[in-house]
C-alpha cells in the first residue's frame, strides 16, 4: 500500500486522541448521551430531512455525528481508520440503541469491508477529513460506488486556505496545491486538552481537487458555500464572534474557514 507508513502513524495518533476527546468539552459526550446533537447549524440546515434515508459517514471518528443522523431518523454506517474510535462508537450506539453500524477500515480499503452492493442515499463527510487523504480522485470513486442514482454527497469541511497559513504569523507557509505530504509533530490534539507528542502526515487539497471527482462524473452541484467562521474552537487563539462562530483572534480580516458542498448524482 502506498503511504503505508503515513497511514499507520496517523492511525496511531487517532487512536491516541479518542480517550481525551471523549472526555473533552469540545465533544460534550455527556450532553450527547442526554439527547443533544453533535451536528452544527451548518450541516443541520445543509443536510435536510434524513428520515428513512441510508447515510454513509466517512471518517466518522467515534461516531457522534453518525449517531446524531440516526437520531434524526436515518439508517447510518460510519467508517473510521481508528479501531479505538470504532470501539467507542459501538459502545455509545449500543447504550443508546440507535440504528447505526460502524466499520473500522482505512478509507481506501472500504470495499474490503463494505460491499459496493450496499447503496446509500447520501455520503456525508465532515470537518477535518480530506487532509488525511492523498488521493481525492479515488476518494470520489469510492463515494460514487456507494451512492444510489440520484443520491447526494454532502460535505462541510475545513477550507483548504487556512491550511496554507502559519497560524502565528498568518502568512502562507504550505502549498495550496497538493504537491507533497507534510509531516509534523503534534504535542496536543485540537481540543487543546489531549496530549499526543506523535507525528502526523497530511495533504492539502485545493477546492478544485475536492470538486473535480464529482464534476468529472457529471454530478449536479447543489450547494457551494464558503463560510467566514469555524463552528469549532479547534485552532489556537480563537474567539467566538457570534454564537457557534469562531475566528482567529489576531486576524482582523475575513477569510474562509469552512467549505460546504453538496452534489447530486
C-alpha positions in Angstrom: 0.0 0.0 0.0 1.3 3.4 -0.9 1.8 5.7 2.1 1.6 2.7 4.5 4.0 4.3 6.9 1.9 7.5 6.9 -1.4 5.8 7.4 -0.1 3.6 10.2 1.3 6.7 12.0 -2.0 8.6 11.6 -4.0 5.6 12.9 -1.7 5.5 15.9 -2.3 9.2 16.7 -6.0 9.0 16.1 -6.2 6.0 18.5 -4.4 8.2 21.0 -6.9 11.0 20.6 -10.0 9.1 21.4 -10.0 8.8 25.2 -9.2 12.5 25.6 -11.8 13.6 23.0 -14.5 11.5 24.7 -13.7 13.4 28.0 -13.3 16.8 26.4 -15.7 19.8 26.5 -15.5 20.1 22.7 -17.3 16.8 22.1 -19.6 17.1 25.1 -20.4 13.3 25.2 -22.4 13.9 28.4 -24.7 16.2 26.6 -25.0 13.9 23.7 -25.9 11.0 25.9 -28.8 13.1 27.3 -30.2 13.7 23.8 -28.2 16.7 22.4 -27.0 16.6 18.8 -23.3 16.8 17.8 -24.3 18.3 14.4 -23.7 22.0 14.0 -26.2 24.5 12.5 -24.4 24.5 9.1 -24.8 20.8 8.4 -28.3 20.6 10.1 -29.5 23.1 7.6 -27.5 21.7 4.7 -28.3 18.0 5.0 -32.0 18.5 5.1 -34.6 15.9 6.1 -32.9 12.5 6.5 -35.9 10.5 7.7 -35.7 7.0 6.3 -32.5 7.6 4.3 -29.4 5.4 4.3 -26.3 7.5 5.0 -22.6 6.6 4.8 -20.4 8.8 7.0 -16.8 8.6 6.0 -14.0 9.2 8.6 -16.5 9.4 11.4 -14.1 9.4 14.4 -16.0 7.9 17.4 -19.3 8.3 15.7 -21.3 11.2 17.3 -22.3 12.7 14.0 -23.2 9.3 12.6 -25.3 8.7 15.7 -26.9 12.1 15.5 -28.0 11.4 12.0 -29.5 8.1 13.2 -31.4 10.1 15.9 -32.9 12.2 13.1 -34.3 9.1 11.5 -31.6 7.9 9.2 -30.1 4.4 8.9 -26.3 5.1 9.2 -23.0 3.5 8.6 -19.8 5.2 9.9 -16.3 4.3 8.9 -13.0 5.3 10.5 -9.4 4.1 10.5 -9.1 4.1 14.3 -10.1 0.8 16.0 -10.3 2.6 19.3 -12.7 5.2 17.9 -14.9 2.5 16.3 -15.0 0.5 19.6 -16.2 3.7 21.4 -18.8 4.4 18.6 -20.2 0.9 19.0 -20.3 1.2 22.8 -22.3 4.5 22.6 -24.5 3.1 19.9 -25.3 0.0 22.0 -26.1 2.1 25.1 -28.4 4.4 23.1 -29.9 1.7 20.9 -29.6 3.7 17.7 -29.9 2.4 14.1 -26.2 2.7 13.1 -23.3 0.4 12.4 -19.6 1.0 12.2 -16.7 -0.2 10.0 -13.1 0.0 11.0 -11.0 0.5 7.9 -8.6 2.8 6.0 -10.9 4.7 3.7 -9.1 3.3 0.6 -9.8 -0.3 1.8 -13.5 0.2 2.4 -14.5 -2.2 -0.4 -12.8 -5.0 1.6 -15.2 -4.4 4.5 -18.4 -3.0 3.0 -19.9 -4.4 -0.2 -20.5 -2.0 -3.0 -23.9 -3.8 -3.4 -24.8 -1.7 -0.4 -26.1 1.7 -1.7 -26.8 4.9 0.2 -29.0 7.9 -0.3 -26.2 10.2 1.0 -22.5 10.1 1.6 -21.5 12.5 4.4 -18.1 14.0 5.2 -17.5 16.5 8.0 -14.7 18.7 9.4 -11.0 17.8 9.1 -11.4 14.7 6.9 -9.8 15.2 3.4 -6.5 16.4 4.7 -5.7 12.8 5.7 -6.2 11.6 2.2 -3.5 11.6 -0.5 -5.8 10.8 -3.5 -9.1 12.6 -3.9 -9.8 11.1 -7.3 -10.0 7.6 -5.7 -12.0 9.2 -2.8 -14.5 10.3 -5.4 -14.6 6.9 -7.0 -15.4 5.3 -3.6 -18.2 7.8 -2.9 -19.6 7.1 -6.4 -19.5 3.4 -5.8 -21.8 3.6 -2.7 -24.3 6.3 -3.9 -27.6 5.4 -5.4 -28.5 7.1 -8.7 -30.0 10.4 -7.6 -28.2 10.2 -4.2 -26.3 13.1 -2.7 -22.8 13.7 -1.5 -22.7 16.4 1.3 -19.6 17.7 2.9 -18.9 20.5 5.3 -15.1 20.8 5.7 -12.2 23.0 6.7 -11.5 25.4 3.9 -8.1 24.5 2.4 -6.9 28.1 2.5 -6.5 28.1 6.3 -4.2 25.0 6.0 -1.7 27.1 4.0 -1.2 29.6 6.8 1.3 29.8 9.6 -1.3 30.3 12.4 1.1 32.6 14.4 2.0 35.0 11.5 -0.9 34.2 9.2 1.4 34.2 6.2 1.2 31.3 3.7 3.6 28.6 4.6 2.2 25.5 2.9 1.4 24.9 -0.8 -2.2 25.3 -1.6 -2.0 22.8 -4.4 -1.3 19.2 -3.4 2.4 18.6 -4.2 3.7 16.7 -1.2 2.9 15.0 2.1 3.6 17.1 5.1 4.8 15.7 8.4 4.5 17.5 11.8 4.9 16.5 15.4 1.7 17.2 17.3 2.0 17.9 21.0 -1.7 18.4 21.8 -4.8 17.5 19.9 -7.1 20.2 18.5 -9.3 20.0 21.6 -6.5 21.8 23.5 -6.5 19.1 26.2 -5.4 15.8 24.8 -1.6 15.2 24.9 -0.2 13.4 21.9 3.5 14.0 21.1 3.2 12.0 18.0 3.9 12.6 14.3 1.1 13.1 11.8 1.1 13.2 8.0 -1.3 15.3 6.0 -2.1 16.6 2.5 -3.5 20.0 1.4 -6.1 19.8 -1.3 -7.5 22.8 -3.3 -11.2 23.4 -3.9 -10.7 22.3 -7.4 -9.4 18.9 -6.2 -12.4 18.5 -3.9 -14.9 19.2 -6.6 -13.3 17.6 -9.7 -14.1 14.0 -8.8 -17.9 14.8 -8.9 -17.9 17.3 -11.8 -16.0 14.9 -13.9 -18.7 12.3 -13.4 -21.5 14.7 -14.3 -22.8 15.3 -10.8 -25.0 18.3 -10.3 -23.6 20.9 -7.9 -26.4 21.8 -5.5 -24.5 23.8 -2.8 -21.3 25.7 -2.9 -20.8 27.9 0.1 -17.7 29.4 1.8 -18.1 30.4 5.5 -16.1 33.1 7.2 -16.1 31.3 10.6 -15.4 27.9 12.1 -18.0 26.0 14.1 -15.4 24.6 16.5 -12.9 26.3 18.7 -10.3 23.9 17.2 -7.4 26.2 16.4 -5.1 28.2 18.7 -6.3 31.6 20.0 -9.8 31.7 18.5 -12.6 34.0 19.7 -16.4 33.3 19.5 -17.7 36.3 17.5 -21.2 35.1 17.3 -22.8 32.0 19.0 -21.1 28.9 17.5 -18.9 31.0 15.1 -15.2 31.1 15.8 -12.5 33.2 14.1 -8.8 33.8 14.8 -8.4 36.4 17.5 -5.4 38.2 15.9 -6.8 38.2 12.3 -8.9 41.3 11.6 -9.9 40.4 8.0 -12.4 37.9 6.8 -11.0 34.7 5.5 -12.8 31.4 4.5 -12.7 28.9 7.4 -15.1 26.3 6.0 -16.4 25.0 2.7 -19.8 23.4 2.2 -20.5 21.3 -0.8 -23.5 19.2 -2.0 -23.5 17.2 -5.2 -26.4 15.2 -6.7 -25.5 12.0 -8.6 
